Amino acid sequence: MKSNMGIIDRIIRLIAVIVIAILYFTEVIDGTLALILGIIAVIFAITSFVRFCPLYWVFGIKTCKTKE
């Protein structure tokens, strides 16, 4: 897998993960909304760490700088 996510995109996703976690642990969100946002947060965290987003690949989007 080639990387297709830039550093700014990864930082934004990790900030979203942190915000969702704070909202969950302070009990601002719960129930179905917490479950859906939790799943999204896990996906964001995984894609940030592996620097690859499958949806970016499908749509041909790259936010990282490549040497070509």
C-alpha positions in Angstrom: 0.0 0.0 0.0 1.3 3.4 -0.9 0.6 6.3 1.4 -2.1 8.6 0.2 -2.6 10.8 3.3 -0.7 13.9 4.2 0.3 15.0 7.6 -2.4 17.7 7.9 -5.1 15.2 7.0 -3.7 12.7 9.6 -3.6 15.4 12.3 -7.2 16.5 11.6 -8.3 12.9 11.9 -6.5 12.4 15.2 -8.0 15.6 16.6 -11.4 14.3 15.6 -10.7 11.0 17.4 -9.6 12.9 20.6 -12.8 15.1 20.5 -15.0 12.0 20.1 -13.3 10.3 23.0 -13.7 13.3 25.2 -17.4 13.6 24.3 -17.9 10.0 25.1 -16.0 9.9 28.4 -17.7 13.0 29.6 -21.0 11.4 28.8 -22.0 14.2 26.3 -22.8 11.5 23.7 -24.3 8.1 24.4 -26.3 5.3 22.8 -26.4 4.9 19.1 -24.7 8.2 18.4 -21.8 7.2 20.6 -21.6 3.8 18.8 -21.5 5.3 15.4 -19.0 8.0 16.3 -16.9 5.4 18.1 -16.7 3.3 14.9 -15.8 6.4 12.9 -13.1 7.3 15.5 -11.6 3.8 15.3 -11.5 4.0 11.5 -9.9 7.5 11.6 -7.3 6.3 14.1 -6.3 3.2 12.0 -6.2 5.1 8.7 -4.1 7.9 10.4 -1.5 5.4 11.7 -1.2 3.4 8.5 -1.3 6.6 6.3 -3.7 5.0 3.8 -7.4 5.7 3.3 -9.3 3.2 1.1 -11.8 5.8 0.1 -9.1 8.1 -1.1 -7.7 5.3 -3.2 -11.2 4.6 -4.7 -11.7 8.2 -5.6 -8.1 8.8 -6.7 -7.4 11.4 -4.0 -3.9 12.0 -2.5 -3.2 14.5 0.2 0.5 13.6 0.6 3.5 14.9 -1.2 5.0 12.2 -3.5 8.4 12.2 -5.2 7.7 11.4 -8.9 
